[in-house]
Amino acid sequence: MARDIIGISAFYHDAACCLLRDGRLLAAAQEERFTRRKHEARLPVEAFRFCLEAGGIGPHEIDAVGYYEQPVRKLSRQLWAGAREAAPVELGWLDPGLPERMIRERLGFDGPILFFGHHQSHAASAFDFSGFSEAALLTVDGVGTWTTTALGRGSTDGIEMVERVSFPHSLGLLYSAVTAYLGFPVNDGEARIMGLAAYGNPRFLDALRALIRMESGTALGYELDMRYFDFVRGDRMFSDALCDLLGAPPRAPASALTTFHQDVAASVQALLEEVLLALVVRLHERVPVANLCLAGGVALNCVANGRIRREGPFANVFVQPAAGDAGGCLGAAALAHRARTGERPASRRLRDLRLGPRWSSEEIADLLRDTGLPSKDFRGDQSGLLRSVAQRLAARQAVGWFQGGMELGPRALGARSLLADPRDPGARDRINAIIKRRESFRPFAPMVLRARLHEHFDLDTDSPFMLETCQVASPLALPAITHVDGSARVQTVDPDAAPRLAALLEAFDRETGCPVLLNTSFNRAGEPIVCSPIDALFTFAESGMDALVLEDFVLDRDQLPASWADLLPAWGSNRAEADAAGNAIDHNLYTFV
Amino acid sequence: MTDAPDTPTAGGQAVKARETRALEDALAALLAGASASDERDGGDDARRASSDAVARALADPSGLADARRLQQTGALDPPRARSAASASESQARSPRPISIWRPKGAPDLPSDARVFERPAPKPFGDHYADRRRIRAAKPAGTRRVCFFGESVAAGYLYAPTVTPAKLLARALRLSPASTPGPSAEANAWEVVDLARTNERLDSLVSTLEASLQLAPDALVIFAGNNWTLLESPEWSSYAPSVRARLDVAEVLGGDANDPGRPDLWKLVSKAARAVFERGVQALARVARIADAASVPVVMVVPEVNQADWESCQPVPWLPATEGAARPTTLGPTTLGPTMQWHQLYEQAELMLARALESDTPDAAAGEELESLARAMLALDDGLCPTSFRLLAEAHRLREDRAAASEACRQEIAACHYATLAFLAAPQASPMAQALMRRAAAHHGFTCVDLPRLFGEATENALPGNRLFLDYCHLSSEGMGLAMAAVADAVRGCTVQERTNGSSPRPEVVSALVARVSPEVEATARLGAAIHCAHRLVSVRDPGPLLRTLLKQAIEASPNVIDTMVDLVDARTSRVAARTGPARHCPAVLTAAQQRMLGTGLTLGFQHGWRYPYLDVDVIEAIEATLEARADPRAQRVRQHVLRLAVDRCGDRCGAMDLLADGYFLARPLERLFPDVVPSPGQTGRAFLRTPWPTTRFVFVMDQPEALRFEIVARQPKQNGLAPGTVSPTTVSPATVSPATVSPATASPDRAASDRAGSHLETPATRLGVEINGAPVATVRLAASDAGSGQSSWQRHEVVVSASALQHGINRLTLRWPPISLDGETALRAAVDRLRRGIEADLHPIFGELATLRCDLIRQKSRFNV
């Protein structure tokens, strides 16, 4: 009989659920994709239902649930910090029994629930899916329970943490504080700082070094100078002292970005990289092995990841691709598997994140028949489909690409993607105008056939999850995916792992001589990545994208009924109104509840 | 019998008290530190030790309860917000928005040049009138009436084409017969429609105050239906607010140190008082605003549908009390008053169904039904509207209209928000009506009393389908009648025109009704059928009401038949079985919706078009209505339904999921309303819970052939207590005669159901399974008990032969076993949870269902995978 373990992360941000069957990751999804509320924090009820359906099991067949943190420890930190919330007289967070009670009463699970440390879960999520038999472990995030940075060792015997840095000293919160200073939302805008950094000169690096003190000698820890921060019991992330240090007031959200802001972004990015590199060097001294595993929200900083791999002491680096709290469910499940069986859950590296809901072509056909929308049916004709899509892309069309299981984590990797021609100098502005509405300084990422990687990018390793940057080294001009500093956050596509996506790149190559595509996530600004084909149709209608590929079917915008594209947004806005409440993220301050 | 709890010694109590005080002090100190700006070093070891200790203490239920008690005193509140005064000042500044109409142009624009503009109306309707712009300046010689209220006032189901405000404007322009022909100027009226669906008192008064920027000549308020549901949401054990739950615990359970017997009446009285006080204060504010501006107010007292609407709710937990019924026994199980109530209800439901089969009222059946209803009332003490509804039906069978009407009003009064299991329909309670009448008299408002007016117009028939489309929303005739009377009242208090003082002139009403186009009337009636199917949980079969509405729709415009068929087409549109909210294709995506557009017969949001339910009652009513007309399109309806046949609807494993998202529930609303309408911050649930002893599903067969059902179910805990826990109860001699609790004689159409037997005759741990009214299996349920080491969920496989099935729509009924836990224990457990800030059920939960799938037996079973 199969042993089914459920992993859950919830009640902070990016709630998610996964199913581990006999140690193999069978299904995983973030709750936000179902509820359509970005960063959904609530118990992942829909993701749980999906996992049970994917596993063909009922709640009575689950062996155990692993939960990604320890509620009492988290409450201790919240109490210490005097946690804030939107309705402070409510104090709902005072109840550390809530996660267990919700799992019992809302998911109906009445078996054993195992609680693990937040960073222990992060560490397991990286190590147990890395394929390494031993590795040094580094987890870095804003804050979970008390720990904000943890360093450890993973082996077949398990995971051992050798050093921790505790709240309020947090590299993630340092980065978030500068994110807030630069007028971007905390816990959402950090990636924008990373993108903005490429435009700047790190002339404030020396000044910002005052924010953090690395311990001397071989100690692995660090401390923040709390004079510059106000996130403990304050109303904002940074204090006036940071403004004084940088010599300027904070930027108002949505106001103009100046060279100063670019330089501050470059400086904090340089500081982050500097500290992380120092940490991994010291970690290697303590855990002198060839492999490094990274997880935690800071591990989504792909520029830093690139430097760690290139300049750090470890020969091999594995970054858990859903490195934020969503991925915590993987670690919790892995730890629960160990606890129940005494065995390590997975021996092979995680190579595919398309672990979410999928729809067959027949199901798509049902949907399109019901809608009456004109579409081209390529069932049984994959080459025709790919040729048709490649031609649209070559004609500078923006194409929604919906194929297979939905990705776990923040990156679209070719299952729920928006694709375009990277050679098109106008593609970035156009995609921003029609759907993404991102700041113009943010780059779009390329995907490339694995076998053709070296022809176009200065990267000597696979990058299937788009987790590090490298320099573009292509004979082709690829302006739509090349950042201002000549870098790109590349995804390599392996024909064995993603045959249809690889075949599309080949078809595009045949059509244009370019085996690279621009790939960005299939969602509108402020919304989660699409989950279902219905979400895809809504997003298609509400954006200006030119074509939509749903499995074997292609829909063209110019073939749609005239009224249809007006009516769907009307329905969607009503939907959004109904769902407006419930997003737990406070964009002024990292919410500690 | 359970063991008595340990009696704490005096010394033990002192220790406990010291621990509690220590916890409270430490918690208060930690939270007070939240605002202390001088604690920035983060290195406070003592604080860390304290926070660790408090966190550990809060992990214990008693520690959490202690903390909540401290929270309730306000000792943990942050310093008060400082901006109240400035907010109030800014509100007083002009120009300011009037509802969603925002002032346009420079702030220093002369007030008479000001224009207020709302966002573009949405294609499928929204909560507000569709008028895009309102000019502050009135056209020369025009009198302006501002019109406020809830969905009834907004013309729900007819809006935006026809609204009470538009009819009022028309009525005002018609010359009254009782006065000499008025000049053209006297007949120049403008009605500004500021009514909105889901209106609440606070925002109504704010809108009314802001509307003075429009220099109105009269203010008309048509509200009161929403008060029960929207003005006391904090008085619920499901309130999203922790603070509110603590208040509910205090009222329901008394002082934590000296708890008495949980008293539901205290809770509902508290909620009623809250509504009453809000109403009084709001109307007093209206009077002050209107007096200050010297603008007359017309107050419309709403009437509600009594004849063709019902409020059927399951009874909350009933503690055994002095004078209550003797517990009956069922094998080894003792039934307390709550289960007795359900037993009586089941008999009454059967008896009523049998009586209604007759074309003529059956006085004898009425008397029998009254006996059952009064026995139920004796048990529930007037807490449950269902008993009053049955009493009303009994009086109707005996043709006692006055008594029936009185029972209906009691039914509405018994819809206490605090004890609702389902989202009830908004209806003005007798208290709200009385409050409005009294306020009108006290403040000098002109009162248009719809209960009186409608009574006169219908010769005191029970208000029903003639004047209402649903629970409170008016038909075109109802709107016409009401607005003609409002027009008389407005004229009376503005231009001092005298009317004859009674009902409006029939020709005015006729002229107003004539303004409603056949297409609008037909769409409203069809939309009402859908809306009623969603909101009506009834003692009676809803089919006749739905068929009446559909027939009226067709009489208004036969073209609506195509819309009906399109409705079925869209409702049976199936995106292959999926888990999650994206399971079914939203109507707006369907080709059927596209066809409706531009026909003048387009269903919008207000018609319940957005909800992903199958709406099987509506589909069956459409099919029956078309068949009765020998309309060949009935065949198309049947064909659409067959798209959902089990063999065409399976998931990847070939099985059909009957549980997903409530789509296949026969009555989607028959679930606890927090599970149906989750509020922000509240989490959904991965399984179905039912507060009724039966749960009904539908499924479709093309050709009857053997089916296999997979059921994963359990007996739930009741507020954390095992359902089988039996506590001693003190009971006094029965007030219910043995005759009233004996099984009722089966009616012909319920014969199959009776063969299955009463659910209360189901052994205490058996789940009964019925197909199309015939029993096919019973399965043994396990009780939810995490301590046993076994999962409380159990999987069952039930095979159903082809002979039990039929072509087309089939019904599956699950009959849950009774619960032997007594009401007082269950309510005490609820109070214990609420004291810790945790939501609690005030109703028994009969069953929990995690999986319900079916597939054809000839297919390879996915269940064995």
Interface residues (C-beta under 8 A of the other chain):
Chain A: F34 T35 R42 L43 V45 E46 F48 R49 F50 L52 E53 G56 G58 P59 H60 P71 V72 R73 L75 S76 R77 L79 W80 A81 G82 A83 R84 A87 P88 V89 E90 L91 G92 L94 D95 P96 G97 R101 M102 R104 E105 R106 L107 G108 D110 G111 F167 P168 H169 M226 R227 F229 D230 V232 R233 G234 S239 P357 W359 S360 E362 E363 D366 L367 D370 T371 G372 C531 S532 P533 I534 D535 L537 P561 S563 W564 D566 L567 L568 A570 W571 S573 N574 A581 G582
Chain B: L27 L30 L31 G33 A34 S35 A36 S37 E39 R40 D41 G42 D44 R47 R48 S50 S51 D52 V54 A55 R56 L58 A59 P61 L64 A67 R68 Q71 G74 L76 D77 P78 K122 P123 F124 D126 S241 V242 R243 S573 R574 V575 A576 R578 T579 G580 P581 A582 C585 P586 V588 L589 T590 A591 Q593 Q594 L597 F605 R610 D651 R652 C653 D657 P680 G681 T683 G684 R685 A686 F687 V712 S784 D785 A786 S791 S792 W793 Q794 R795 R836 G837 I838 E848 A850 T851 R862 V865
